[in-house]
Amino acid sequence: MSPNGRYLAASDISNTVSVWEVDSRVRLYQISATSAPVESLVFSPDSRELMTGGDYMVQRWHAHSGQCLRIWRSDRHPAKKLALATHPLQLLSYHDDQTVRCWQHAAERQRWLPQARLQLPDGSLAELLATSQSGHYWAVGTAAGQIVIWDCRQSLWLDWSMRLPKSITALAFDRAGTLLAAGDMTGTVALWDLPNRVFCWQQPQAHTDPVMALAFTPDGQRIYSGSRDRTIQGWDVEGQAIAQLSDHRRRVHTLCVSADGDYLYSGSYDGTVRCWQLSDHTCVNTWQKHDLYIHEIALDEQHRPVVLMSDTQTVELWELDTDTCRATFTPHAEANWHISTSPDGQAIACASQNGDINIWSLATGQKQGQLRVDRPYEGMQIGGSQGLTDSERQMLYSLGATDY
């Protein structure tokens, strides 16, 4: 209702806003200029204008005639890929506008704020994000088979060509953050030494299908690759094959090596997690939960192996050693698009179809923060601002501003 009581505005599930003149009970006009329901309506204090908010857009209308006076748009680019960086804890998100965004927790404001927005070189389309545990490097694997490295200390993209034949499908840093392994659609596995900018070796078509996962042993001397061809290959740091494991019935898409380097955990689309003893590369245990998808195997901050599993909306954290569900996360009302854990095993990030990103503690199961990207005033603090009307404040809130 407008402040003077003359107009009534209402939105409905057909993505339409209707405006009536109260005294005459006549509908003056309808607004149907959005592809999603309008979630917010507010009249100006003088009742002359109407603001509508929804579908990543705020519109300003003449209250009586329905003429659109102005539009504020937000880029509609939900997060497609995530990676958590440590030292300090940061979140990287990739969006289909070909940007990587870095978010960092601001303790004094108790919220996650954007710190950087990086445009990928040459307009590349990213397929993967990876971060080193040391926090020195971020790696982006592209659809063109290129790997680009962001040097966090120098704040620049390294001028170094790193390529594989086809689209990058797997990336992994060693614990020291000096070696980077990569796999691609052709099944090729390769290794680089980042500080010295040295290409170490490449194994063309080591797998008959795309490489889906890579993992280093803690000492950085061995690398394991899992593939859509259902096998796991082992390599020493010189590129010599040391093992082939083939007990999974479907693709292998996540790998994790124990903190002592004695065991390898592999997760597959067949719904199982297998534990391999690396001294002789034999399978010593198989773990399975029905009706849940295995997202990732990781080590928590106590170096215990945990599995992230989910249906479309709920994520469960299971301890492999005790076969117990430690925590259940319900990040979104919409389907999860991507789930990622931090290199140190302290946090998990979940991105949903509506663009929200939630960050959770693996140790406690408590939410550490929520981000919503792509609003023009995301993170702007207006709590102490003077001279703003209520309608102006509501508009700024809808565009991402906050009081604190």
PAKOLTOR-48725 format. One record per residue (C-alpha): x, y, z; residue in one letter. Coordinates in nm, 3 decimals. Example, Ala and Ser with C-alpha at 12.3 -4.5 7.8 and 13.67 -1.06 7.14 Angstrom:
BEGIN
    east   north      up type
   1.230  -0.450   0.780    A
   1.367  -0.106   0.714    S
This chain:
BEGIN
    east   north      up type
   0.000   0.000   0.000    M
   0.128   0.347  -0.087    S
   0.181   0.587   0.208    P
  -0.112   0.806   0.101    N
  -0.343   0.503   0.072    G
  -0.417   0.567  -0.295    R
  -0.244   0.267  -0.458    Y
  -0.214  -0.103  -0.383    L
   0.055  -0.315  -0.552    A
   0.079  -0.694  -0.544    A
   0.304  -0.951  -0.710    S
   0.212  -1.310  -0.791    D
   0.369  -1.636  -0.904    I
   0.301  -1.556  -1.270    S
   0.586  -1.299  -1.250    N
   0.334  -1.016  -1.271    T
   0.286  -0.704  -1.058    V
  -0.062  -0.550  -1.052    S
  -0.136  -0.195  -0.933    V
  -0.485  -0.084  -0.828    W
  -0.636   0.252  -0.737    E
  -0.795   0.181  -0.401    V
  -1.086   0.429  -0.406    D
  -1.213   0.333  -0.751    S
  -1.110  -0.034  -0.718    R
  -0.973  -0.016  -1.073    V
  -0.660  -0.197  -1.179    R
  -0.445   0.069  -1.340    L
  -0.187  -0.156  -1.504    Y
   0.017  -0.474  -1.485    Q
   0.395  -0.514  -1.497    I
   0.528  -0.834  -1.651    S
   0.883  -0.736  -1.749    A
   1.065  -1.005  -1.545    T
   1.132  -1.374  -1.598    S
   1.098  -1.454  -1.225    A
   0.862  -1.348  -0.944    P
   0.906  -1.000  -0.797    V
   1.011  -1.047  -0.435    E
   1.003  -0.690  -0.307    S
   0.768  -0.392  -0.353    L
   0.798  -0.047  -0.198    V
   0.643   0.294  -0.271    F
   0.833   0.620  -0.237    S
   0.740   0.839   0.065    P
   0.542   1.076  -0.160    D
   0.355   0.781  -0.323    S
   0.458   0.894  -0.671    R
   0.694   0.606  -0.749    E
   0.699   0.230  -0.706    L
   1.016   0.017  -0.671    M
   1.012  -0.351  -0.764    T
   1.290  -0.600  -0.690    G
   1.349  -0.950  -0.825    G
   1.532  -1.158  -1.084    D
   1.864  -0.978  -1.012    Y
   1.701  -0.646  -1.104    M
   1.549  -0.341  -0.932    V
   1.308  -0.124  -1.133    Q
   1.163   0.219  -1.063    R
   0.810   0.297  -1.196    W
   0.573   0.593  -1.209    H
   0.307   0.484  -0.961    A
   0.001   0.608  -1.156    H
   0.097   0.545  -1.518    S
   0.323   0.241  -1.483    G
   0.600   0.401  -1.689    Q
   0.942   0.250  -1.618    C
   1.175   0.529  -1.507    L
   1.498   0.338  -1.435    R
   1.646  -0.011  -1.411    I
   1.935  -0.134  -1.196    W
   2.065  -0.471  -1.312    R
   2.297  -0.721  -1.150    S
   2.499  -0.965  -1.359    D
   2.331  -1.302  -1.331    R
   2.635  -1.522  -1.295    H
   2.599  -1.783  -1.017    P
   2.914  -1.953  -0.895    A
   3.001  -2.252  -1.113    K
   3.329  -2.360  -0.948    K
   3.466  -2.312  -0.597    L
   3.796  -2.349  -0.416    A
   3.886  -2.266  -0.058    L
   4.228  -2.113   0.005    A
   4.409  -2.100   0.339    T
   4.653  -1.859   0.509    H
   4.425  -1.663   0.528    P
   4.097  -1.845   0.470    L
   3.960  -1.721   0.139    Q
   3.699  -1.842  -0.106    L
   3.751  -1.845  -0.483    L
   3.445  -1.860  -0.706    S
   3.435  -1.886  -1.084    Y
   3.145  -1.743  -1.283    H
   3.038  -1.772  -1.646    D
   3.132  -1.408  -1.708    D
   3.489  -1.548  -1.711    Q
   3.591  -1.398  -1.378    T
   3.740  -1.547  -1.064    V
   3.632  -1.370  -0.746    R
   3.813  -1.383  -0.415    C
   3.620  -1.346  -0.088    W
   3.770  -1.304   0.257    Q
   3.616  -1.297   0.602    H
   3.621  -0.953   0.764    A
   3.625  -1.021   1.139    A
   3.537  -0.665   1.236    E
   3.219  -0.679   1.027    R
   3.148  -1.050   1.075    Q
   3.083  -1.116   0.709    R
   3.254  -1.232   0.392    W
   3.348  -0.948   0.160    L
   3.482  -0.941  -0.197    P
   3.857  -0.877  -0.207    Q
   3.941  -0.918  -0.574    A
   3.782  -0.986  -0.911    R
   4.022  -1.143  -1.159    L
   3.962  -1.158  -1.534    Q
   4.107  -1.474  -1.681    L
   4.378  -1.416  -1.944    P
   4.269  -1.442  -2.307    D
   3.902  -1.475  -2.213    G
   3.946  -1.838  -2.114    S
   3.659  -2.053  -1.985    L
   3.752  -2.219  -1.656    A
   3.682  -2.583  -1.583    E
   3.862  -2.615  -1.246    L
   4.001  -2.411  -0.957    L
   4.272  -2.531  -0.718    A
   4.468  -2.366  -0.437    T
   4.798  -2.457  -0.273    S
   4.800  -2.523   0.101    Q
   5.077  -2.269   0.143    S
   4.849  -2.003  -0.005    G
   5.109  -1.889  -0.259    H
   4.938  -2.007  -0.578    Y
   4.593  -2.041  -0.729    W
   4.554  -2.257  -1.040    A
   4.280  -2.235  -1.302    V
   4.233  -2.510  -1.560    G
   4.053  -2.406  -1.878    T
   3.840  -2.570  -2.144    A
   4.116  -2.503  -2.398    A
   4.366  -2.718  -2.209    G
   4.554  -2.424  -2.061    Q
   4.654  -2.385  -1.697    I
   4.698  -2.032  -1.564    V
   4.858  -1.956  -1.227    I
   4.785  -1.659  -1.003    W
   5.082  -1.570  -0.781    D
   4.926  -1.437  -0.461    C
   5.250  -1.279  -0.337    R
   5.304  -1.077  -0.655    Q
   4.932  -1.033  -0.736    S
   4.969  -1.125  -1.102    L
   4.911  -1.405  -1.350    W
   5.237  -1.590  -1.421    L
   5.360  -1.539  -1.776    D
   5.414  -1.908  -1.835    W
   5.248  -2.138  -2.087    S
   5.120  -2.460  -1.928    M
   4.911  -2.672  -2.163    R
   4.767  -3.018  -2.214    L
   4.605  -3.150  -2.534    P
   4.240  -3.103  -2.426    K
   4.020  -2.952  -2.155    S
   4.166  -2.968  -1.803    I
   3.971  -3.213  -1.585    T
   4.187  -3.248  -1.271    A
   4.437  -3.036  -1.076    L
   4.630  -3.098  -0.754    A
   4.911  -2.929  -0.559    F
   5.155  -3.117  -0.341    D
   5.161  -3.032   0.031    R
   5.451  -2.787  -0.008    A
   5.268  -2.604  -0.287    G
   5.561  -2.629  -0.526    T
   5.445  -2.909  -0.757    L
   5.128  -2.901  -0.967    L
   4.981  -3.211  -1.131    A
   4.716  -3.190  -1.403    A
   4.500  -3.426  -1.608    G
   4.285  -3.369  -1.915    D
   4.008  -3.512  -2.130    M
   4.249  -3.737  -2.325    T
   4.366  -3.915  -2.008    G
   4.701  -3.734  -2.009    T
   4.878  -3.670  -1.676    V
   5.152  -3.406  -1.636    A
   5.364  -3.244  -1.364    L
   5.519  -2.895  -1.323    W
   5.762  -2.738  -1.075    D
   5.612  -2.393  -1.009    L
   5.888  -2.196  -0.827    P
   6.145  -2.296  -1.088    N
   5.896  -2.281  -1.376    R
   6.005  -2.624  -1.496    V
   5.794  -2.872  -1.693    F
   5.879  -3.207  -1.531    C
   5.702  -3.474  -1.737    W
   5.390  -3.575  -1.924    Q
   5.230  -3.918  -1.973    Q
   5.011  -3.898  -2.286    P
   4.687  -4.095  -2.258    Q
   4.791  -4.259  -1.934    A
   4.420  -4.342  -1.902    H
   4.181  -4.440  -2.180    T
   3.925  -4.184  -2.053    D
   3.946  -3.839  -1.887    P
   4.139  -3.797  -1.564    V
   3.889  -3.709  -1.288    M
   4.109  -3.687  -0.974    A
   4.470  -3.642  -0.865    L
   4.639  -3.676  -0.525    A
   4.996  -3.648  -0.395    F
   5.147  -3.844  -0.107    T
   5.250  -3.617   0.183    P
   5.618  -3.629   0.086    D
   5.536  -3.526  -0.272    G
   5.720  -3.828  -0.415    Q
   5.420  -4.012  -0.558    R
   5.110  -3.908  -0.751    I
   4.787  -4.102  -0.803    Y
   4.539  -4.037  -1.083    S
   4.178  -4.159  -1.099    G
   3.986  -4.176  -1.425    S
   3.653  -4.226  -1.592    R
   3.801  -4.553  -1.720    D
   3.750  -4.687  -1.360    R
   4.122  -4.725  -1.289    T
   4.375  -4.558  -1.060    I
   4.732  -4.511  -1.180    Q
   5.031  -4.448  -0.956    G
   5.341  -4.248  -1.059    W
   5.665  -4.156  -0.893    D
   5.788  -3.797  -0.907    V
   6.001  -3.882  -1.212    E
   5.694  -3.995  -1.408    G
   5.751  -4.372  -1.386    Q
   5.442  -4.591  -1.342    A
   5.438  -4.772  -1.007    I
   5.082  -4.914  -0.980    A
   4.747  -4.971  -1.147    Q
   4.436  -5.029  -0.933    L
   4.117  -5.145  -1.099    S
   3.854  -5.268  -0.850    D
   3.599  -4.988  -0.901    H
   3.303  -5.060  -1.130    R
   3.246  -4.700  -1.242    R
   3.450  -4.380  -1.278    R
   3.687  -4.274  -1.001    V
   3.629  -3.905  -0.929    H
   3.791  -3.830  -0.591    T
   4.121  -3.937  -0.429    L
   4.281  -3.867  -0.091    C
   4.605  -3.993   0.068    V
   4.626  -4.040   0.446    S
   4.843  -3.801   0.646    A
   5.104  -4.071   0.712    D
   5.116  -4.169   0.343    G
   5.022  -4.531   0.414    D
   4.674  -4.538   0.262    Y
   4.492  -4.408  -0.045    L
   4.116  -4.348  -0.038    Y
   3.923  -4.352  -0.367    S
   3.561  -4.254  -0.431    G
   3.363  -4.372  -0.731    S
   3.030  -4.337  -0.908    Y
   2.971  -4.699  -0.807    D
   2.888  -4.557  -0.461    G
   3.190  -4.698  -0.281    T
   3.497  -4.562  -0.106    V
   3.791  -4.802  -0.122    R
   4.095  -4.794   0.105    C
   4.422  -4.905  -0.053    W
   4.738  -4.996   0.137    Q
   5.015  -4.819  -0.053    L
   5.295  -5.051   0.056    S
   5.159  -5.323  -0.174    D
   4.865  -5.142  -0.344    H
   4.602  -5.384  -0.218    T
   4.244  -5.293  -0.126    C
   4.201  -5.341   0.249    V
   3.853  -5.198   0.303    N
   3.539  -5.095   0.115    T
   3.283  -4.845   0.250    W
   2.940  -4.773   0.100    Q
   2.623  -4.574   0.170    K
   2.325  -4.623  -0.057    H
   2.127  -4.344  -0.229    D
   2.387  -4.073  -0.164    L
   2.635  -3.926  -0.409    Y
   3.001  -3.917  -0.302    I
   3.130  -3.563  -0.361    H
   3.474  -3.566  -0.208    E
   3.707  -3.748   0.029    I
   3.923  -3.525   0.249    A
   4.127  -3.520   0.568    L
   3.987  -3.309   0.849    D
   4.206  -3.093   1.071    E
   4.279  -3.399   1.289    Q
   4.395  -3.584   0.973    H
   4.101  -3.827   0.986    R
   3.947  -3.934   0.652    P
   3.597  -3.798   0.595    V
   3.352  -3.827   0.307    V
   3.116  -3.557   0.182    L
   2.798  -3.713   0.044    M
   2.468  -3.563  -0.061    S
   2.136  -3.580  -0.231    D
   2.048  -3.269  -0.432    T
   2.005  -3.035  -0.133    Q
   2.149  -3.190   0.186    T
   2.520  -3.262   0.244    V
   2.632  -3.523   0.499    E
   2.978  -3.555   0.651    L
   3.077  -3.915   0.734    W
   3.380  -4.039   0.926    E
   3.527  -4.340   0.750    L
   3.706  -4.485   1.054    D
   3.396  -4.493   1.276    T
   3.125  -4.517   1.007    D
   2.930  -4.233   1.169    T
   2.764  -3.923   1.030    C
   2.937  -3.631   1.200    R
   2.720  -3.351   1.060    A
   2.441  -3.273   0.817    T
   2.448  -2.947   0.622    F
   2.136  -2.804   0.461    T
   2.290  -2.513   0.272    P
   2.016  -2.427   0.023    H
   1.656  -2.462  -0.076    A
   1.783  -2.524  -0.429    E
   2.010  -2.788  -0.576    A
   2.384  -2.782  -0.501    N
   2.601  -2.701  -0.804    W
   2.945  -2.748  -0.652    H
   3.106  -2.854  -0.325    I
   3.468  -2.797  -0.225    S
   3.685  -2.839   0.086    T
   3.980  -2.628   0.197    S
   4.332  -2.777   0.159    P
   4.376  -2.792   0.538    D
   4.047  -2.977   0.593    G
   3.891  -2.706   0.807    Q
   3.606  -2.581   0.589    A
   3.358  -2.677   0.319    I
   3.197  -2.447   0.062    A
   2.869  -2.521  -0.118    C
   2.732  -2.326  -0.416    A
   2.366  -2.351  -0.515    S
   2.165  -2.286  -0.826    Q
   2.031  -1.956  -0.689    N
   2.384  -1.811  -0.657    G
   2.425  -1.843  -0.279    D
   2.749  -1.981  -0.135    I
   2.765  -2.120   0.219    N
   3.082  -2.196   0.415    I
   3.077  -2.451   0.698    W
   3.326  -2.578   0.957    S
   3.411  -2.945   0.906    L
   3.504  -2.981   1.274    A
   3.184  -2.842   1.427    T
   2.931  -2.844   1.144    G
   2.857  -2.477   1.215    Q
   2.803  -2.223   0.939    K
   3.097  -1.983   0.905    Q
   2.942  -1.749   0.654    G
   2.719  -1.697   0.355    Q
   2.794  -1.510   0.034    L
   2.569  -1.394  -0.240    R
   2.747  -1.270  -0.548    V
   2.660  -1.051  -0.842    D
   2.475  -0.767  -0.667    R
   2.605  -0.418  -0.740    P
   2.645  -0.310  -0.376    Y
   2.749  -0.644  -0.221    E
   2.918  -0.575   0.114    G
   2.852  -0.199   0.123    M
   2.797  -0.084   0.482    Q
   2.518   0.174   0.517    I
   2.441   0.139   0.889    G
   2.574   0.486   0.974    G
   2.451   0.662   0.660    S
   2.238   0.974   0.701    Q
   1.961   1.108   0.479    G
   1.838   0.778   0.331    L
   1.464   0.720   0.321    T
   1.320   0.380   0.413    D
   1.250   0.302   0.048    S
   1.607   0.394  -0.050    E
   1.744   0.171   0.225    R
   1.526  -0.119   0.110    Q
   1.650  -0.073  -0.245    M
   2.015  -0.076  -0.132    L
   1.954  -0.386   0.083    Y
   1.811  -0.566  -0.221    S
   2.127  -0.476  -0.414    L
   2.356  -0.628  -0.150    G
   2.414  -0.349   0.106    A
   2.406  -0.423   0.478    T
   2.393  -0.229   0.804    D
   2.713  -0.384   0.938    Y
